């Protein structure tokens, strides 16, 4: 399908069915459909798209893809869960139908990576329950931050502009 042409009603219905049956559950595929729906401008696509983004995040699709980008220092599930909690608590979260974008933006804007990188670097299990030096903790924290920030920024680049209501 050309990226500039509008989709047909049959194609729209197929995409809605794919979203509702969770056959589409990767960031790239969800963005492809989101872009097609944006060109369509039809109000009946908002709910299936909103639900699909929520499913993607809540079924750990987002965490799985983040961890695919952070193989050396696997992305923190606690960081994603805290971002989700903050999105739910944020009265401004209704500014977008896209839960994934909201969570990624919350991770970036609230500087959650810095906190969770430090938290994870200080975890005794990271050190075989031996006491690490402050320098060791700092180096590990910086390694987490570098890889995690790169992953979040990579994922956020999928949006030319924020998906707003």
C-alpha positions as CSV (number, residue, x, y, z in Angstrom):
1,X,0.0,0.0,0.0
2,X,1.4,3.4,-1.0
3,X,2.0,5.6,2.0
4,X,0.2,8.6,0.5
5,X,-3.1,7.0,-0.7
6,X,-6.2,6.7,1.4
7,X,-7.2,3.2,2.4
8,X,-10.4,1.6,1.2
9,X,-13.3,0.7,3.6
10,X,-12.4,-3.0,3.2
11,X,-8.7,-2.3,4.1
12,X,-9.9,-0.2,7.1
13,X,-12.1,-3.0,8.3
14,X,-9.2,-5.5,7.9
15,X,-6.9,-3.3,9.9
16,X,-9.5,-2.8,12.6
17,X,-10.0,-6.6,12.8
18,X,-6.2,-7.1,13.0
19,X,-6.0,-4.6,15.9
20,X,-8.9,-6.1,17.7
21,X,-7.6,-9.7,17.4
22,X,-4.1,-8.5,18.4
23,X,-2.5,-9.9,15.2
24,X,-0.7,-6.6,15.1
25,X,1.4,-6.0,18.1
26,X,4.7,-4.3,17.2
27,X,5.5,-0.6,17.3
28,X,6.3,-0.5,13.6
29,X,3.1,-2.2,12.5
30,X,0.9,-0.2,14.9
31,X,2.5,3.0,13.6
32,X,1.8,1.9,10.0
33,X,-1.9,1.4,10.8
34,X,-2.0,4.6,12.8
35,X,-0.6,6.6,9.9
36,X,-3.1,5.0,7.5
37,X,-5.9,5.8,9.9
38,X,-4.7,9.4,10.3
39,X,-5.0,9.9,6.5
40,X,-8.5,8.4,6.6
41,X,-9.7,10.9,9.3
42,X,-12.6,8.6,10.3
43,X,-13.8,8.7,13.9
44,X,-14.6,5.0,14.1
45,X,-10.9,4.1,14.1
46,X,-10.0,6.0,17.3
47,X,-11.3,3.3,19.7
48,X,-9.6,0.3,18.0
49,X,-6.3,2.2,17.7
50,X,-6.4,3.4,21.4
51,X,-7.2,-0.1,22.6
52,X,-4.4,-1.6,20.4
53,X,-1.8,0.8,21.9
54,X,-3.0,0.0,25.4
55,X,-2.8,-3.7,24.7
56,X,0.7,-3.3,23.2
57,X,2.0,-1.6,26.4
58,X,0.0,-3.7,28.9
59,X,0.8,-7.1,27.3
60,X,4.5,-6.2,27.6
61,X,5.0,-5.6,23.9
62,X,6.6,-2.2,24.7
63,X,8.9,-3.8,27.3
64,X,9.9,-6.6,25.0
65,X,10.8,-4.2,22.2
66,X,12.7,-2.0,24.6
67,X,14.6,-5.0,25.8
68,X,15.3,-6.0,22.2
69,X,17.1,-2.7,21.8
70,X,18.9,-3.0,25.2
71,X,20.6,-6.4,24.9
72,X,23.6,-5.5,27.0
73,X,21.6,-3.8,29.8
74,X,18.0,-5.1,29.6
75,X,15.5,-2.3,30.1
76,X,13.9,-2.0,33.5
77,X,10.4,-3.3,33.8
78,X,10.0,-1.2,37.0
79,X,10.8,1.9,34.9
80,X,8.0,1.1,32.4
81,X,5.5,0.3,35.2
82,X,6.3,3.6,37.0
83,X,5.8,5.5,33.7
84,X,2.4,3.7,33.2
85,X,1.4,4.6,36.8
86,X,2.3,8.2,36.1
87,X,0.4,8.3,32.9
88,X,-2.7,7.0,34.6
89,X,-2.3,9.6,37.4
90,X,-1.7,12.5,35.0
91,X,-4.8,14.5,34.1
92,X,-3.0,15.6,30.9
93,X,-2.7,12.0,29.7
94,X,-6.0,12.4,27.8
95,X,-4.0,14.7,25.4
96,X,-3.2,11.6,23.3
97,X,-4.9,8.3,22.3
98,X,-1.5,6.7,22.1
99,X,-0.6,5.0,25.4
100,X,2.8,3.9,24.1
101,X,3.8,7.4,23.2
102,X,2.5,8.7,26.5
103,X,4.6,6.1,28.4
104,X,7.7,6.7,26.4
105,X,7.3,10.4,26.8
106,X,6.8,10.1,30.5
107,X,10.0,8.0,30.8
108,X,11.9,10.7,29.0
109,X,10.3,13.8,30.4
110,X,10.2,12.6,34.1
111,X,13.8,11.4,33.8
112,X,12.8,8.0,35.0
113,X,15.8,6.4,33.3
114,X,18.3,8.1,35.6
115,X,16.4,7.0,38.7
116,X,16.0,3.4,37.7
117,X,19.5,3.0,36.3
118,X,20.9,4.1,39.7
119,X,18.4,1.9,41.5
120,X,19.3,-1.2,39.4
121,X,23.1,-0.4,39.6
122,X,22.8,-0.4,43.4
123,X,20.9,-3.7,43.6
124,X,23.0,-6.2,45.5
125,X,22.0,-9.0,43.1
126,X,23.7,-7.1,40.3
127,X,27.0,-7.7,42.2
128,X,26.5,-11.2,43.3
129,X,25.6,-9.8,46.7
130,X,29.1,-8.4,47.2
131,X,29.5,-4.7,48.1
132,X,30.5,-2.7,44.9
133,X,32.5,0.5,45.1
134,X,30.7,3.8,44.4
135,X,32.7,4.0,41.2
136,X,31.5,0.6,40.1
137,X,27.9,1.6,40.8
138,X,28.4,4.9,38.9
139,X,29.9,3.2,35.8
140,X,27.1,0.6,35.7
141,X,24.4,3.2,36.2
142,X,25.9,5.3,33.3
143,X,26.0,2.2,31.1
144,X,22.3,1.5,31.9
145,X,21.4,5.2,31.2
146,X,23.3,5.3,27.9
147,X,21.6,2.2,26.5
148,X,18.2,2.9,27.8
149,X,18.1,6.5,26.6
150,X,19.2,5.4,23.2
151,X,16.3,2.8,23.1
152,X,13.6,5.2,24.3
153,X,14.8,7.9,21.8
154,X,14.9,5.4,19.0
155,X,11.3,4.4,19.7
156,X,10.1,8.0,20.0
157,X,11.6,8.8,16.6
158,X,8.7,6.8,15.1
159,X,6.5,9.9,15.6
160,X,7.2,13.0,13.6
161,X,4.9,14.9,15.9
162,X,3.1,13.9,19.1
163,X,0.0,11.9,18.5
164,X,-2.6,14.4,19.9
165,X,-6.4,14.1,20.2
